[in-house]
Amino acid sequence: MSVNNSEAIVLQAKIHISNINRLLKDVKSKVSANFIYSNNKGIIIATNKIIASLDLSIVERYVKELNNINSNDGMSL
């Protein structure tokens, strides 16, 4: 993930945390996102528990669908 994508996500971290938690709550997950930060390799979304594959796919889909993200840039979760 490029620096521009990471910065765009981190600048609006509160909004993204709220949206991710709402999506997780909708599927009755007990996982919640606590915070987002970036390092030299991309962004990190910290959660309160180890995330299951269903929860991971929800977070991954959310991040990929963000309007301000360059989808051509490589991303892995």
C-alpha positions as CSV (number, residue, x, y, z in Angstrom):
1,M,0.0,0.0,0.0
2,S,1.5,3.4,-1.0
3,V,2.2,6.2,1.5
4,N,-0.7,8.2,0.0
5,N,-3.2,5.4,0.6
6,S,-1.9,4.9,4.2
7,E,-2.0,8.6,5.0
8,A,-5.6,8.9,3.6
9,I,-6.8,6.1,5.8
10,V,-5.0,7.2,9.0
11,L,-6.2,10.8,8.6
12,Q,-9.8,9.5,8.8
13,A,-9.1,6.7,11.3
14,K,-12.0,7.5,13.6
15,I,-14.5,7.3,10.8
16,H,-12.9,4.0,9.5
17,I,-12.8,2.4,13.0
18,S,-16.5,3.3,13.5
19,N,-17.5,1.9,10.1
20,I,-15.5,-1.3,10.5
21,N,-17.0,-1.9,14.0
22,R,-20.5,-1.3,12.6
23,L,-19.9,-3.9,9.9
24,L,-18.5,-6.4,12.4
25,K,-21.5,-5.8,14.7
26,D,-23.9,-6.3,11.9
27,V,-22.6,-9.9,11.5
28,K,-22.7,-10.3,15.3
29,S,-18.9,-10.6,15.6
30,K,-17.3,-10.1,19.0
31,V,-14.3,-8.6,17.3
32,S,-13.9,-4.8,17.3
33,A,-11.2,-2.6,15.7
34,N,-9.4,-0.5,18.3
35,F,-7.1,1.8,16.2
36,I,-5.4,2.2,12.9
37,Y,-1.8,3.2,12.4
38,S,0.7,3.1,9.6
39,N,4.2,1.9,9.3
40,N,6.7,1.7,6.5
41,K,4.8,-1.3,4.9
42,G,1.3,0.1,5.1
43,I,-1.5,0.3,7.6
44,I,-2.3,-1.8,10.6
45,I,-5.7,-2.2,12.1
46,A,-5.5,-3.5,15.6
47,T,-8.4,-5.5,17.0
48,N,-9.5,-6.7,20.5
49,K,-9.3,-10.4,19.5
50,I,-7.7,-12.6,17.0
51,I,-9.8,-12.1,13.9
52,A,-11.5,-15.0,12.1
53,S,-11.6,-15.3,8.3
54,L,-15.1,-14.0,8.0
55,D,-14.2,-10.9,10.0
56,L,-11.0,-10.4,8.1
57,S,-12.9,-10.6,4.8
58,I,-15.3,-7.9,6.0
59,V,-12.4,-5.6,6.9
60,E,-10.6,-6.3,3.7
61,R,-13.7,-5.6,1.6
62,Y,-14.3,-2.3,3.5
63,V,-10.7,-1.1,2.9
64,K,-10.8,-2.1,-0.8
65,E,-14.0,-0.2,-1.3
66,L,-12.8,3.1,0.1
67,N,-13.2,5.9,-2.5
68,N,-9.8,7.5,-1.8
69,I,-7.7,4.3,-2.2
70,N,-5.8,3.4,-5.3
71,S,-7.0,-0.1,-6.0
72,N,-4.1,-0.7,-8.4
73,D,-1.7,-0.5,-5.4
74,G,-0.9,-3.8,-3.9
75,M,-2.7,-4.6,-0.6
76,S,-2.7,-7.5,1.7
77,L,-4.3,-8.0,5.1
